[in-house]
Amino acid sequence: MSVPRLLLSCSVALITAHCLRAEPTPVAQDAEKNGRNAPAESNITFNSVHVAGPYIAMTFADGPSATLTPKLLDLLAAHHIKATFFVIGENVAEHPEIVERAAREGHEIANHSWSHPNFGKMSDEGVRSQLWRTDDAIKNAIGARPTLLRPPYGSITARQKRWIHDEFGYQIILWDVDPYDWKRPGPSVVCNRILKETRPGSIVLSHDIHPGTIEAMPSTFDQLQARGFKFVTVSELIRMVAPRPSQPSPGTHVSVPATIGPSSSTSTIPSAASSPSH
């Protein structure tokens, strides 16, 4: 090869290498893929809360009911218990005075959609309409907007959680105790299931639209209080979150106490199929 041709080949190689080095690295465009701009899942969604004391949150969904919710409010007042109500917007519009009473008596009011559809199967605009209509109905009833959302059936995608949190500021509240009261198994069964599953930090699911649920509550409240549980709203429970103990490094000897209390049950996101009225 002649000297000029050799010099020309070297120049082309150097220019090509420089261009390759200068090519910008592609930036991921979807936050769902890299999670870089998405808020931490643990700060958005709660099935239960790790707390340092015997605190639990009783939650009631799908109301208000014109007849049953006032009876429940009477029971809560008699037991000095504060609860959280995940309300349906169209019910709030029909009975704003019941929601106003609940808020006035110290209970938390939260969004449970306008008409109880399955968010996981809806467009963003459809979900947004459900949330805003309910948000406005709550604001009109109590003078303040909610900060919590329970999606109907517990059905919601990870992407929906993020944009709803970004747009509305909602934390997504599920549950770790489900007595399946919507199947109407009877007051004693509802009570026993709640007593069996409740642990410190539990978020207990029930519905204030079923007579059997309301009938179950006096015994449920009495027995939970006898076991030392203290009742708070969901937002209060979240503010009580305690850091979990750090895991020992491999090879570290850990002494095991002679008696070990019951451990918290593992929380799972309920499915719409198994929970048709949540």
SELO-737232 format. One record per residue: residue number from 0; residue in one letter; x, y, z of N, C-alpha, C, CB in turn. Coordinates in pm, whole numbers. Glycine has a CB too. Layout:
N
R   seq   type      nxx      nyy      nzz     caxx     cayy     cazz      cxx      cyy      czz     cbxx     cbyy     cbzz
R   NUM      A        X        Y        Z        X        Y        Z        X        Y        Z        X        Y        Z
...
***
This chain:
278
R   seq   type      nxx      nyy      nzz     caxx     cayy     cazz      cxx      cyy      czz     cbxx     cbyy     cbzz
R     0      M       87     -120        0        0        0        0       89      124        0      -97        1      125
R     1      S       55      225      -83      135      347      -91      119      428       36       95      432     -213
R     2      V      214      517       63      211      599      184       88      689      187      339      684      193
R     3      P       54      760       80      -67      845       86     -192      765      118      -87      919      -46
R     4      R     -205      643       51     -325      563       78     -328      516      222     -332      443      -17
R     5      L     -211      483      279     -203      440      420     -245      553      514      -62      393      454
R     6      L     -196      675      484     -232      790      568     -383      816      561     -153      916      525
R     7      L     -440      803      439     -584      826      423     -664      724      503     -623      820      275
R     8      S     -624      598      501     -695      494      576     -690      520      726     -635      356      546
R     9      C     -574      562      775     -560      592      919     -650      708      959     -412      625      953
R    10      S     -659      810      873     -742      927      905     -889      888      914     -723     1037      800
R    11      V     -933      804      818    -1073      760      820    -1103      681      947    -1106      675      696
R    12      A    -1011      594      987    -1030      513     1108    -1040      600     1232     -916      412     1124
R    13      L     -952      703     1239     -953      791     1357    -1084      870     1364     -834      888     1353
R    14      I    -1132      920     1250    -1257      998     1248    -1374      912     1289    -1281     1058     1109
R    15      T    -1377      787     1237    -1487      695     1271    -1489      665     1420    -1474      564     1192
R    16      A    -1370      639     1478    -1362      609     1622    -1408      727     1704    -1218      570     1661
R    17      H    -1374      849     1662    -1416      968     1737    -1567      984     1733    -1349     1093     1680
R    18      C    -1628      958     1618    -1774      972     1605    -1846      871     1692    -1817      955     1460
R    19      L    -1791      748     1697    -1853      646     1779    -1847      683     1926    -1785      512     1757
R    20      R    -1732      739     1969    -1719      778     2109    -1812      894     2141    -1573      815     2141
R    21      A    -1833      985     2043    -1912     1104     2068    -2061     1078     2064    -1878     1211     1968
R    22      E    -2107      958     2014    -2250      927     2004    -2312      925     2142    -2274      792     1933
R    23      P    -2417     1002     2170    -2476     1006     2303    -2541      873     2339    -2578     1118     2313
R    24      T    -2533      838     2467    -2598      717     2515    -2749      740     2519    -2545      677     2655
R    25      P    -2830      649     2461    -2975      669     2463    -3026      678     2606    -3046      555     2388
R    26      V    -3121      770     2628    -3182      787     2758    -3316      716     2759    -3199      937     2794
R    27      A    -3342      636     2863    -3470      566     2872    -3582      669     2877    -3476      472     2995
R    28      Q    -3684      650     2793    -3790      749     2785    -3905      716     2877    -3840      761     2644
R    29      D    -3918      592     2918    -4033      550     2998    -3992      530     3142    -4096      421     2942
R    30      A    -4047      613     3233    -4011      601     3375    -4051      465     3430    -4078      712     3457
R    31      E    -4151      401     3367    -4193      270     3417    -4085      167     3397    -4321      226     3349
R    32      K    -3995      190     3295    -3889       93     3268    -3773      107     3364    -3840      108     3126
R    33      N    -3737      232     3396    -3619      248     3482    -3652      295     3622    -3524      346     3420
R    34      G    -3776      346     3642    -3816      387     3776    -3741      506     3831    -3801      275     3868
R    35      R    -3662      573     3746    -3574      678     3796    -3651      795     3853    -3483      726     3685
R    36      N    -3763      832     3787    -3839      947     3831    -3965      908     3908    -3876     1033     3713
R    37      A    -3985      778     3926    -4106      733     3992    -4087      729     4143    -4148      594     3941
R    38      P    -4186      772     4220    -4174      764     4366    -4167      619     4411    -4291      834     4433
R    39      A    -4100      596     4522    -4083      459     4571    -4218      396     4599    -3995      457     4697
R    40      E    -4234      272     4555    -4360      200     4575    -4399      195     4721    -4350       60     4520
R    41      S    -4301      177     4810    -4331      165     4952    -4388      294     5010    -4207      126     5029
R    42      N    -4366      407     4943    -4419      535     4991    -4557      564     4935    -4325      647     4956
R    43      I    -4604      482     4840    -4731      506     4775    -4838      409     4822    -4715      497     4625
R    44      T    -4806      282     4829    -4905      177     4853    -4885      111     4988    -4899       72     4743
R    45      F    -4996       91     5059    -4991       28     5191    -5098      -81     5203    -5008      134     5301
R    46      N    -5054     -202     5239    -5146     -308     5281    -5158     -308     5433    -5098     -448     5230
R    47      S    -5048     -274     5497    -5039     -265     5642    -4920     -173     5669    -5021     -407     5711
R    48      V    -4896     -143     5796    -4787      -52     5832    -4708     -115     5946    -4842       90     5873
R    49      H    -4577     -110     5935    -4492     -161     6043    -4485      -55     6153    -4348     -197     5991
R    50      V    -4544      -86     6267    -4551       11     6377    -4488      -48     6503    -4697       52     6404
R    51      A    -4460       40     6597    -4394       -3     6721    -4492      -29     6834    -4293      100     6764
R    52      G    -4621       -9     6810    -4720      -30     6915    -4840     -106     6862    -4765      104     6973
R    53      P    -4941     -127     6945    -5058     -209     6908    -5164     -132     6830    -5120     -269     7033
R    54      Y    -5121      -60     6728    -5212       29     6656    -5265      -37     6529    -5142      161     6622
R    55      I    -5394      -18     6503    -5457      -73     6384    -5552       32     6327    -5532     -206     6416
R    56      A    -5588       13     6199    -5683      103     6134    -5802       22     6084    -5616      180     6016
R    57      M    -5920       57     6133    -6044       -1     6082    -6089       83     5963    -6156       -7     6193
R    58      T    -6119       18     5851    -6164       91     5733    -6297       34     5685    -6058       84     5620
R    59      F    -6382      122     5637    -6514       84     5590    -6534      141     5449    -6626      133     5688
R    60      A    -6572       54     5356    -6579       93     5216    -6721       83     5160    -6486        6     5133
R    61      D    -6743      156     5052    -6862      149     4966    -6978      235     5013    -6907        8     4955
R    62      G    -6969      299     5128    -7077      385     5175    -7065      525     5118    -7079      390     5326
R    63      P    -7137      620     5179    -7222      597     5296    -7356      535     5262    -7244      726     5369
R    64      S    -7406      454     5355    -7541      399     5348    -7632      488     5431    -7545      250     5398
R    65      A    -7750      516     5379    -7842      607     5448    -7882      555     5585    -7967      629     5364
R    66      T    -7892      423     5600    -7937      366     5728    -7825      304     5809    -8041      262     5703
R    67      L    -7729      237     5743    -7629      160     5816    -7511      245     5864    -7578       48     5730
R    68      T    -7466      340     5783    -7351      421     5825    -7379      502     5951    -7310      516     5712
R    69      P    -7496      564     5967    -7523      632     6094    -7520      538     6214    -7658      701     6088
R    70      K    -7569      414     6197    -7561      316     6307    -7416      285     6341    -7635      187     6270
R    71      L    -7333      270     6238    -7191      244     6261    -7125      362     6331    -7119      214     6128
R    72      L    -7158      483     6291    -7102      601     6356    -7139      606     6505    -7150      729     6286
R    73      D    -7262      564     6536    -7303      558     6677    -7216      458     6754    -7452      518     6689
R    74      L    -7190      342     6692    -7107      239     6758    -6964      289     6776    -7108      108     6674
R    75      L    -6909      352     6675    -6772      404     6684    -6762      508     6795    -6728      465     6550
R    76      A    -6862      594     6805    -6861      696     6910    -6869      631     7049    -6977      795     6890
R    77      A    -6953      529     7062    -6967      462     7192    -6839      394     7236    -7080      360     7186
R    78      H    -6759      347     7139    -6633      279     7170    -6512      373     7162    -6612      162     7075
R    79      H    -6536      500     7134    -6427      600     7123    -6324      556     7019    -6358      622     7260
R    80      I    -6372      515     6904    -6286      465     6797    -6295      560     6678    -6327      320     6755
R    81      K    -6179      589     6619    -6173      666     6495    -6142      568     6381    -6065      779     6504
R    82      A    -6217      581     6271    -6203      490     6158    -6180      570     6030    -6327      399     6143
R    83      T    -6159      498     5920    -6143      561     5789    -6251      508     5696    -6000      534     5731
R    84      F    -6321      600     5630    -6429      564     5539    -6385      588     5395    -6557      644     5571
R    85      F    -6380      482     5315    -6352      493     5173    -6486      498     5101    -6263      373     5121
R    86      V    -6523      619     5059    -6660      644     5015    -6674      642     4864    -6707      777     5069
R    87      I    -6794      604     4820    -6831      607     4679    -6890      744     4649    -6931      492     4643
R    88      G    -6839      809     4545    -6878      947     4516    -7026      967     4497    -6807      994     4396
R    89      E    -7092      878     4423    -7235      898     4400    -7315      884     4530    -7286      799     4295
R    90      N    -7264      804     4625    -7329      795     4756    -7306      920     4839    -7279      673     4832
R    91      V    -7187      978     4825    -7157     1103     4895    -7250     1213     4845    -7009     1144     4875
R    92      A    -7271     1217     4713    -7358     1319     4655    -7501     1305     4707    -7356     1311     4502
R    93      E    -7545     1182     4734    -7680     1158     4785    -7692     1188     4934    -7721     1016     4758
R    94      H    -7586     1161     5009    -7593     1174     5155    -7472     1251     5209    -7600     1035     5220
R    95      P    -7453     1375     5166    -7337     1452     5214    -7341     1476     5364    -7329     1584     5142
R    96      E    -7460     1480     5424    -7471     1507     5567    -7411     1394     5651    -7618     1527     5606
R    97      I    -7416     1270     5599    -7358     1158     5672    -7205     1167     5669    -7406     1022     5613
R    98      V    -7153     1202     5553    -7007     1217     5539    -6959     1333     5625    -6968     1238     5391
R    99      E    -7036     1441     5625    -7000     1557     5708    -6998     1518     5855    -7098     1674     5684
R   100      R    -7095     1440     5898    -7098     1395     6038    -6975     1310     6070    -7226     1316     6067
R   101      A    -6942     1217     5980    -6826     1130     6004    -6698     1212     6020    -6810     1029     5889
R   102      A    -6678     1309     5932    -6559     1393     5941    -6560     1477     6068    -6548     1484     5818
R   103      R    -6677     1532     6102    -6689     1615     6222    -6657     1535     6348    -6830     1674     6232
R   104      E    -6687     1406     6348    -6662     1322     6465    -6520     1262     6466    -6764     1210     6471
R   105      G    -6436     1306     6373    -6295     1269     6378    -6253     1154     6289    -6259     1236     6514
R   106      H    -6342     1107     6203    -6308      998     6113    -6246     1052     5985    -6433      913     6080
R   107      E    -6168      969     5920    -6104     1010     5795    -6192      971     5678    -5963      947     5782
R   108      I    -6201     1060     5579    -6280     1035     5458    -6184     1022     5340    -6385     1150     5434
R   109      A    -6199      914     5264    -6106      885     5155    -6182      844     5030    -6006      775     5197
R   110      N    -6113      850     4917    -6172      827     4785    -6177      678     4752    -6092      902     4678
R   111      H    -6295      632     4706    -6311      493     4663    -6378      487     4526    -6395      413     4767
R   112      S    -6364      595     4448    -6418      609     4312    -6561      662     4316    -6414      475     4239
R   113      W    -6611      697     4200    -6746      751     4189    -6851      641     4186    -6758      836     4064
R   114      S    -6824      534     4109    -6927      430     4089    -6873      287     4100    -6991      449     3956
R   115      H    -6754      270     4156    -6696      138     4184    -6665       55     4059    -6790       60     4271
R   116      P    -6597      113     3958    -6553       34     3844    -6416      -29     3872    -6547      122     3718
R   117      N    -6371     -111     3779    -6240     -175     3788    -6138      -86     3717    -6243     -318     3725
R   118      F    -6057      -14     3795    -5960       80     3736    -5862       10     3643    -5883      151     3847
R   119      G    -5824     -112     3677    -5723     -183     3597    -5765     -208     3454    -5690     -313     3662
R   120      K    -5895     -193     3425    -5947     -216     3290    -5994      -87     3224    -6060     -316     3294
R   121      M    -5958       27     3282    -6009      155     3232    -5897      241     3172    -6077      232     3344
R   122      S    -5939      337     3089    -5845      435     3035    -5808      535     3145    -5905      509     2913
R   123      D    -5699      606     3123    -5657      708     3220    -5766      814     3237    -5525      773     3176
R   124      E    -5828      854     3127    -5931      958     3136    -6052      909     3215    -5974     1002     2996
R   125      G    -6087      781     3197    -6199      727     3273    -6170      724     3422    -6232      587     3225
R   126      V    -6049      682     3458    -6008      679     3599    -6004      821     3655    -5871      610     3616
R   127      R    -5947      911     3577    -5934     1050     3622    -6072     1111     3652    -5861     1135     3516
R   128      S    -6170     1083     3568    -6304     1135     3589    -6365     1078     3717    -6393     1101     3469
R   129      Q    -6345      948     3740    -6396      885     3862    -6336      950     3987    -6365      735     3861
R   130      L    -6208      978     3982    -6141     1034     4099    -6179     1179     4123    -5991     1023     4083
R   131      W    -6182     1260     4015    -6211     1402     4034    -6354     1423     4081    -6188     1479     3904
R   132      R    -6449     1348     4026    -6589     1365     4067    -6606     1333     4216    -6682     1276     3983
R   133      T    -6539     1226     4260    -6548     1188     4401    -6473     1287     4489    -6494     1047     4422
R   134      D    -6357     1329     4443    -6279     1428     4516    -6361     1555     4539    -6148     1462     4440
R   135      D    -6430     1599     4434    -6513     1720     4446    -6631     1698     4540    -6563     1763     4308
R   136      A    -6693     1579     4532    -6807     1551     4620    -6765     1551     4766    -6871     1415     4584
R   137      I    -6648     1496     4794    -6597     1496     4932    -6566     1637     4977    -6472     1408     4943
R   138      K    -6503     1714     4888    -6471     1854     4921    -6598     1932     4952    -6393     1921     4804
R   139      N    -6703     1911     4873    -6829     1981     4897    -6894     1940     5029    -6926     1955     4782
R   140      A    -6872     1814     5070    -6937     1764     5192    -6863     1805     5318    -6947     1613     5187
R   141      I    -6729     1803     5315    -6654     1824     5439    -6560     1943     5435    -6575     1701     5471
R   142      G    -6547     2007     5318    -6462     2125     5309    -6315     2096     5290    -6479     2207     5428
R   143      A    -6278     1971     5268    -6138     1934     5247    -6130     1819     5148    -6070     1896     5382
R   144      R    -6021     1812     5077    -6003     1705     4980    -5936     1584     5046    -5919     1755     4859
R   145      P    -5966     1465     4999    -5905     1345     5056    -5759     1330     5015    -5983     1220     5015
R   146      T    -5686     1252     5090    -5545     1227     5059    -5517     1079     5034    -5456     1277     5172
R   147      L    -5621      995     5049    -5606      851     5033    -5702      799     4927    -5629      777     5167
R   148      L    -5660      693     4858    -5744      625     4760    -5739      475     4784    -5699      659     4615
R   149      R    -5856      413     4783    -5863      267     4774    -5928      234     4640    -5944      204     4896
R   150      P    -5855      176     4547    -5916      141     4418    -6017       28     4436    -5807      100     4316
R   151      P    -6132       37     4371    -6229      -72     4382    -6167     -207     4346    -6349      -44     4292
R   152      Y    -6198     -307     4424    -6146     -444     4408    -5996     -452     4435    -6175     -495     4267
R   153      G    -5933     -344     4475    -5788     -342     4488    -5719     -349     4354    -5742     -456     4575
R   154      S    -5793     -320     4247    -5741     -336     4111    -5682     -205     4061    -5853     -385     4016
R   155      I    -5550     -206     4042    -5481      -86     3994    -5343     -128     3945    -5470       24     4106
R   156      T    -5297      -69     3835    -5167     -104     3781    -5058      -18     3845    -5165      -87     3629
R   157      A    -4935      -62     3832    -4822       14     3887    -4814      152     3821    -4690      -63     3867
R   158      R    -4839      158     3692    -4834      287     3622    -4945      379     3672    -4845      267     3471
R   159      Q    -5064      323     3693    -5174      405     3745    -5141      459     3884    -5303      324     3750
R   160      K    -5081      378     3967    -5044      425     4101    -4957      549     4092    -4970      315     4178
R   161      R    -4861      547     3999    -4766      657     3991    -4831      785     3940    -4650      620     3902
R   162      W    -4909      774     3832    -4965      900     3780    -5075      953     3871    -5021      880     3638
R   163      I    -5149      864     3936    -5250      910     4032    -5183      979     4151    -5338      792     4081
R   164      H    -5074      920     4198    -5001      982     4309    -4945     1118     4267    -4886      890     4357
R   165      D    -4891     1125     4146    -4834     1251     4098    -4942     1358     4080    -4760     1229     3967
R   166      E    -5057     1320     4027    -5161     1417     3993    -5250     1455     4112    -5247     1362     3882
R   167      F    -5283     1356     4196    -5376     1380     4307    -5308     1384     4443    -5483     1273     4307
R   168      G    -5186     1331     4451    -5117     1324     4580    -5166     1210     4667    -5135     1452     4653
R   169      Y    -5247     1120     4611    -5303     1011     4691    -5200      905     4725    -5419      947     4618
R   170      Q    -5210      852     4847    -5147      724     4879    -5251      615     4855    -5093      721     5028
R   171      I    -5207      502     4807    -5297      393     4769    -5308      296     4886    -5245      319     4640
R   172      I    -5431      275     4936    -5451      196     5056    -5526       67     5023    -5528      277     5162
R   173      L    -5461      -45     5046    -5523     -176     5031    -5555     -230     5170    -5429     -275     4952
R   174      W    -5524     -354     5200    -5561     -409     5330    -5486     -540     5352    -5714     -432     5341
R   175      D    -5475     -582     5477    -5418     -713     5508    -5514     -801     5587    -5288     -697     5585
R   176      V    -5630     -746     5625    -5732     -824     5695    -5863     -810     5618    -5749     -776     5844
R   177      D    -5915     -924     5570    -6037     -923     5491    -6133    -1030     5546    -6007     -948     5340
R   178      P    -6242     -991     5611    -6337    -1088     5664    -6437    -1139     5561    -6411    -1028     5780
R   179      Y    -6423    -1093     5436    -6516    -1131     5329    -6660    -1106     5372    -6496    -1279     5291
R   180      D    -6682     -993     5433    -6817     -961     5481    -6914     -939     5366    -6815     -838     5570
R   181      W    -6862     -908     5245    -6949     -890     5130    -7019    -1019     5089    -6868     -835     5012
R   182      K    -6966    -1133     5135    -7033    -1262     5110    -7143    -1290     5211    -6932    -1375     5112
R   183      R    -7157    -1198     5307    -7259    -1208     5412    -7256    -1344     5484    -7397    -1186     5352
R   184      P    -7143    -1376     5546    -7130    -1505     5615    -7195    -1507     5753    -6985    -1542     5629
R   185      G    -7240    -1391     5801    -7298    -1379     5934    -7208    -1301     6027    -7325    -1517     5992
R   186      P    -7264    -1228     6124    -7184    -1142     6213    -7074    -1215     6288    -7275    -1075     6312
R   187      S    -7101    -1335     6339    -7000    -1405     6418    -6880    -1444     6333    -7060    -1529     6483
R   188      V    -6904    -1482     6208    -6794    -1518     6118    -6710    -1396     6085    -6848    -1583     5989
R   189      V    -6776    -1284     6056    -6703    -1160     6028    -6615    -1124     6148    -6802    -1044     5996
R   190      C    -6672    -1128     6266    -6597    -1095     6388    -6478    -1187     6406    -6689    -1104     6511
R   191      N    -6499    -1318     6395    -6392    -1415     6420    -6279    -1402     6318    -6447    -1557     6416
R   192      R    -6314    -1373     6194    -6210    -1357     6092    -6123    -1235     6120    -6272    -1346     5952
R   193      I    -6186    -1127     6160    -6109    -1007     6193    -6019    -1032     6313    -6202     -888     6221
R   194      L    -6071    -1096     6416    -5991    -1124     6535    -5874    -1216     6503    -6078    -1187     6644
R   195      K    -5895    -1312     6416    -5790    -1409     6383    -5675    -1345     6305    -5849    -1523     6302
R   196      E    -5707    -1251     6216    -5606    -1199     6124    -5539    -1070     6168    -5669    -1178     5991
R   197      T    -5600     -997     6261    -5548     -864     6293    -5419     -870     6374    -5652     -785     6371
R   198      R    -5323     -791     6332    -5192     -777     6398    -5164     -628     6415    -5078     -848     6314
R   199      P    -5067     -591     6498    -5028     -450     6503    -4992     -398     6363    -4908     -430     6599
R   200      G    -5046     -284     6330    -5022     -226     6198    -5119     -269     6091    -4887     -260     6155
R   201      S    -5217     -353     6126    -5313     -402     6026    -5404     -291     5976    -5396     -514     6085
R   202      I    -5441     -304     5849    -5547     -225     5789    -5662     -320     5762    -5499     -151     5657
R   203      V    -5770     -304     5837    -5881     -399     5835    -5988     -351     5737    -5942     -417     5977
R   204      L    -6025     -437     5645    -6127     -406     5546    -6264     -453     5593    -6092     -470     5411
R   205      S    -6364     -367     5581    -6505     -404     5601    -6589     -309     5517    -6546     -397     5754
R   206      H    -6720     -335     5514    -6810     -255     5432    -6930     -210     5515    -6857     -334     5308
R   207      D    -6956      -80     5513    -7067      -27     5593    -7197      -25     5513    -7035      113     5644
R   208      I    -7214     -120     5421    -7337     -130     5343    -7406     -265     5365    -7307     -110     5194
R   209      H    -7349     -349     5453    -7407     -480     5481    -7454     -486     5626    -7305     -593     5452
R   210      P    -7578     -521     5651    -7628     -527     5789    -7546     -617     5879    -7772     -574     5790
R   211      G    -7502     -733     5827    -7424     -825     5910    -7293     -767     5957    -7398     -951     5834
R   212      T    -7235     -680     5876    -7110     -615     5915    -7133     -524     6035    -7051     -534     5798
R   213      I    -7238     -445     6028    -7269     -354     6139    -7300     -434     6266    -7388     -260     6102
R   214      E    -7373     -544     6251    -7405     -629     6366    -7280     -691     6427    -7503     -738     6326
R   215      A    -7178     -714     6344    -7054     -777     6393    -6966     -681     6471    -6976     -833     6277
R   216      M    -6983     -552     6450    -6887     -456     6502    -6885     -443     6655    -6914     -325     6444
R   217      P    -6997     -444     6729    -6985     -430     6874    -6894     -535     6938    -7121     -437     6938
R   218      S    -6915     -661     6902    -6830     -767     6957    -6687     -756     6905    -6887     -905     6921
R   219      T    -6673     -719     6778    -6539     -703     6720    -6462     -594     6793    -6548     -671     6569
R   220      F    -6523     -479     6811    -6457     -369     6880    -6422     -408     7024    -6546     -244     6880
R   221      D    -6517     -470     7094    -6493     -508     7234    -6374     -603     7246    -6619     -574     7294
R   222      Q    -6368     -703     7159    -6263     -804     7170    -6127     -752     7124    -6300     -927     7090
R   223      L    -6128     -666     7023    -6000     -606     6981    -5946     -516     7091    -6018     -525     6850
R   224      Q    -6034     -438     7154    -5991     -352     7264    -5944     -436     7383    -6104     -259     7307
R   225      A    -6009     -549     7409    -5967     -637     7520    -5828     -695     7495    -6068     -750     7540
R   226      R    -5792     -709     7368    -5659     -760     7333    -5553     -650     7331    -5663     -829     7198
R   227      G    -5593     -529     7362    -5497     -420     7374    -5476     -337     7249    -5369     -474     7415
R   228      F    -5553     -363     7144    -5537     -285     7022    -5591     -144     7041    -5607     -354     6905
R   229      K    -5523      -50     6975    -5563       90     6976    -5596      131     6832    -5451      182     7037
R   230      F    -5704      206     6816    -5758      237     6685    -5719      377     6640    -5909      222     6685
R   231      V    -5670      386     6517    -5633      515     6459    -5682      517     6314    -5477      539     6467
R   232      T    -5681      635     6254    -5713      643     6111    -5594      593     6030    -5750      790     6071
R   233      V    -5618      569     5901    -5510      519     5815    -5395      620     5808    -5563      488     5675
R   234      S    -5426      747     5791    -5319      847     5782    -5238      852     5912    -5376      986     5750
R   235      E    -5305      839     6026    -5234      835     6154    -5145      712     6161    -5333      837     6271
R   236      L    -5195      599     6113    -5116      476     6115    -4990      490     6030    -5201      357     6065
R   237      I    -5004      550     5912    -4889      568     5824    -4785      658     5890    -4933      628     5689
R   238      R    -4830      761     5961    -4734      850     6029    -4661      779     6144    -4807      974     6083
R   239      M    -4714      667     6190    -4650      592     6298    -4547      490     6248    -4755      521     6380
R   240      V    -4525      486     6118    -4437      383     6063    -4303      382     6136    -4414      406     5912
R   241      A    -4259      262     6172    -4133      244     6244    -4035      170     6154    -4154      166     6378
R   242      P    -3906      206     6160    -3809      136     6076    -3798      -10     6116    -3671      203     6087
R   243      R    -3786      -93     6016    -3769     -236     6044    -3625     -262     6089    -3804     -322     5919
R   244      P    -3605     -358     6178    -3468     -390     6221    -3385     -437     6104    -3469     -496     6331
R   245      S    -3260     -393     6101    -3172     -431     5991    -3146     -580     5994    -3039     -353     5997
R   246      Q    -3134     -638     5875    -3108     -781     5864    -2962     -808     5898    -3142     -832     5722
R   247      P    -2935     -914     5977    -2795     -947     6008    -2720     -992     5884    -2788    -1055     6116
R   248      S    -2593     -956     5876    -2513     -997     5762    -2487    -1147     5768    -2379     -919     5757
R   249      P    -2462    -1209     5653    -2439    -1355     5651    -2326    -1394     5745    -2406    -1401     5508
R   250      G    -2349    -1500     5820    -2248    -1549     5912    -2257    -1491     6050    -2114    -1522     5858
R   251      T    -2346    -1389     6069    -2361    -1328     6201    -2447    -1416     6288    -2422    -1187     6189
R   252      H    -2403    -1443     6410    -2482    -1525     6501    -2590    -1440     6567    -2392    -1590     6609
R   253      V    -2713    -1488     6560    -2825    -1419     6621    -2889    -1512     6723    -2929    -1372     6515
R   254      S    -2902    -1464     6846    -2966    -1546     6949    -3115    -1545     6929    -2929    -1497     7091
R   255      V    -3181    -1658     6946    -3324    -1671     6926    -3391    -1678     7062    -3359    -1795     6840
R   256      P    -3490    -1589     7088    -3557    -1593     7217    -3636    -1722     7235    -3650    -1473     7232
R   257      A    -3660    -1756     7360    -3730    -1880     7388    -3874    -1875     7341    -3724    -1911     7536
R   258      T    -3937    -1756     7345    -4075    -1742     7304    -4083    -1639     7192    -4164    -1701     7423
R   259      I    -4151    -1675     7086    -4165    -1586     6972    -4312    -1559     6951    -4100    -1646     6845
R   260      G    -4349    -1432     6948    -4489    -1395     6928    -4529    -1415     6784    -4514    -1252     6970
R   261      P    -4658    -1398     6755    -4706    -1416     6617    -4646    -1314     6524    -4857    -1409     6611
R   262      S    -4607    -1358     6407    -4550    -1266     6309    -4660    -1210     6223    -4443    -1337     6223
R   263      S    -4632    -1095     6162    -4731    -1033     6076    -4752    -1117     5952    -4689     -890     6037
R   264      S    -4877    -1127     5909    -4907    -1203     5789    -4858    -1128     5667    -5057    -1232     5778
R   265      T    -4823    -1202     5562    -4775    -1140     5440    -4890    -1078     5365    -4703    -1242     5353
R   266      S    -4873     -955     5321    -4979     -885     5251    -4970     -913     5103    -4972     -734     5277
R   267      T    -5084     -934     5041    -5089     -950     4897    -5197     -859     4843    -5115    -1097     4858
R   268      I    -5180     -819     4719    -5280     -733     4657    -5398     -819     4619    -5223     -659     4534
R   269      P    -5516     -788     4667    -5633     -869     4637    -5670     -860     4490    -5750     -827     4723
R   270      S    -5733     -963     4439    -5776     -961     4300    -5922     -921     4290    -5754    -1097     4235
R   271      A    -5958     -862     4179    -6097     -822     4160    -6188     -943     4155    -6112     -741     4032
R   272      A    -6136    -1054     4104    -6221    -1172     4092    -6262    -1227     4225    -6151    -1278     4014
R   273      S    -6171    -1221     4323    -6201    -1280     4453    -6266    -1180     4549    -6074    -1335     4514
R   274      S    -6272    -1052     4509    -6324     -950     4599    -6421     -858     4525    -6208     -868     4658
R   275      P    -6542     -908     4491    -6627     -831     4401    -6686     -705     4458    -6735     -915     4356
R   276      S    -6672     -674     4585    -6733     -549     4633    -6639     -462     4713    -6853     -580     4715
R   277      H    -6509     -482     4703    -6414     -405     4785    -6399     -264     4733    -6279     -473     4788
***
